[in-house]
Structures are given as C-alpha cells and as structure tokens.
Amino acid sequence: MKYLNYWTPLLAWLALATTLGASPSAAAQQTLAPAAAAESESAPRVAGEVRKVDTEAGKITLRHGDIPNLEMPPMTMVFRVASPDFLSKVKAGDQVLFSAEKRNGALTVTAIDVRPDK
C-alpha cells in the first residue's frame, strides 16, 4: 500500500505533463507553418545569371548579386531547388530573378523567373 501512495501522484503528474505537452506542440506546428510560408513570400528577389542546370542532382549554379536575407555577397555558387520544375524553366545564360533561403541546412532557390528582355 505504501508503494501505491508513492506512485499515484507521480503517475498523475506524468499523465498531466504528457497531455499538456502535446497541445503546445500541435499549436506550435500550426503557428510555425504560416510563418515559414510568409518567410518564403517575403524573401527578396535577387538578379542573377544561370551558369549551369543539373536536373539529375536537382541543383542550379547561379552568378548572383547580394542576397540580404542570407547575408551573402555577390558570387557564383550552387543552390538546391525547392521544386524540380524550376530547372525546366531556365537554361545556362538566362538572366533571372530568384529568391533563396536556407532550408534544412541547404541554400535553396524557392522561386525563379527568367527576366524579360530589355
């Protein structure tokens, strides 16, 4: 009987903590998803030039201007793409406007469009 008196409050506390812990996690996921979407929409558009398209690897090499949201100066580098469809829209030599973010530790193009001829 002594053991029952000891374990009952502990088990009740664990059940309560588990129940309360599940709700904030679900709420956090619901509130973070719109924030991530808003971040994608607010990423600045950057001018660049396509240097290489690697459809097999799902990557694109871009010579680009300053990317303020990534604190990245102008350079040429390889990015992953958020959608393989992006790679079919461009070819080497195209002048583009694109947005990029760091997703899952990788620099990723989240939007890209060929610039109209001037």
C-alpha positions as CSV (number, residue, x, y, z in Angstrom):
1,M,0.0,0.0,0.0
2,K,2.9,2.3,0.7
3,Y,4.1,1.9,-2.9
4,L,0.7,2.8,-4.3
5,N,0.7,6.1,-2.3
6,Y,4.1,6.9,-3.8
7,W,3.4,6.0,-7.4
8,T,-0.1,7.5,-7.7
9,P,0.9,11.2,-7.6
10,L,3.9,10.5,-9.8
11,L,1.8,8.8,-12.5
12,A,-0.9,11.5,-12.3
13,W,1.8,14.2,-12.8
14,L,3.3,12.3,-15.8
15,A,-0.2,11.9,-17.4
16,L,-0.9,15.6,-16.9
17,A,2.6,16.6,-18.2
18,T,2.2,14.4,-21.3
19,T,-1.3,15.8,-22.0
20,L,-0.2,19.4,-21.6
21,G,3.0,18.8,-23.6
22,A,1.1,17.5,-26.6
23,S,-1.1,20.6,-27.0
24,P,1.6,23.2,-27.3
25,S,3.5,21.1,-29.8
26,A,0.5,20.8,-32.1
27,A,-0.3,24.5,-31.7
28,A,3.4,25.4,-32.4
29,Q,3.3,23.4,-35.6
30,Q,0.2,25.2,-36.7
31,T,1.6,28.6,-36.0
32,L,5.0,27.9,-37.5
33,A,3.7,26.6,-40.8
34,P,2.2,30.0,-41.8
35,A,5.4,31.8,-40.6
36,A,7.5,29.6,-42.9
37,A,5.2,30.3,-45.8
38,A,5.3,34.1,-45.0
39,E,9.1,33.9,-44.9
40,S,9.2,32.4,-48.4
41,E,6.9,35.1,-49.8
42,S,9.0,37.8,-48.2
43,A,12.4,36.6,-49.3
44,P,13.9,39.3,-51.6
45,R,14.1,38.8,-55.3
46,V,17.7,38.8,-56.5
47,A,19.1,39.3,-60.0
48,G,21.3,36.5,-61.3
49,E,22.6,34.6,-64.3
50,V,22.2,30.9,-64.7
51,R,25.6,29.3,-65.2
52,K,24.6,25.6,-65.1
53,V,21.4,23.5,-64.7
54,D,21.9,20.0,-63.2
55,T,18.5,18.3,-63.4
56,E,19.7,14.9,-62.1
57,A,21.1,16.4,-58.9
58,G,18.3,19.0,-58.5
59,K,20.7,21.9,-58.4
60,I,21.4,25.1,-60.2
61,T,24.6,27.2,-60.4
62,L,23.9,31.0,-60.3
63,R,26.0,34.1,-60.5
64,H,24.1,36.4,-58.3
65,G,24.0,39.8,-56.6
66,D,23.8,40.4,-52.9
67,I,21.3,38.2,-51.1
68,P,20.4,40.2,-48.0
69,N,18.3,37.6,-46.1
70,L,21.3,35.2,-46.3
71,E,23.8,37.9,-45.7
72,M,25.6,36.7,-48.8
73,P,27.7,39.0,-51.1
74,P,27.7,38.6,-54.8
75,M,29.3,35.4,-56.1
76,T,28.8,32.3,-58.2
77,M,27.5,29.2,-56.4
78,V,25.4,26.1,-56.5
79,F,21.9,26.0,-54.9
80,R,19.4,23.3,-54.4
81,V,15.9,24.0,-55.8
82,A,12.7,23.8,-53.9
83,S,10.9,22.3,-56.9
84,P,12.4,20.3,-59.8
85,D,10.0,22.2,-62.1
86,F,12.2,25.3,-61.6
87,L,15.0,23.6,-63.6
88,S,12.8,23.2,-66.7
89,K,12.1,26.9,-66.8
90,V,15.7,28.1,-67.2
91,K,18.9,27.3,-69.2
92,A,22.5,28.4,-68.9
93,G,22.9,32.0,-69.9
94,D,19.4,33.1,-68.8
95,Q,19.1,36.3,-66.8
96,V,16.8,35.5,-63.8
97,L,15.2,36.9,-60.7
98,F,15.2,34.4,-57.8
99,S,14.6,34.1,-54.1
100,A,16.7,31.8,-51.9
101,E,16.5,30.6,-48.3
102,K,18.4,28.2,-46.0
103,R,16.2,25.1,-45.7
104,N,17.2,22.1,-43.8
105,G,20.8,23.4,-43.7
106,A,21.0,23.8,-47.5
107,L,20.8,27.0,-49.6
108,T,17.7,26.6,-51.7
109,V,16.1,28.5,-54.5
110,T,12.5,29.0,-53.6
111,A,11.4,30.9,-56.6
112,I,12.9,31.7,-60.0
113,D,11.7,33.5,-63.2
114,V,13.5,34.4,-66.4
115,R,13.9,38.2,-66.7
116,P,12.1,39.7,-69.7
117,D,14.5,41.1,-72.4
118,K,15.2,44.8,-72.0
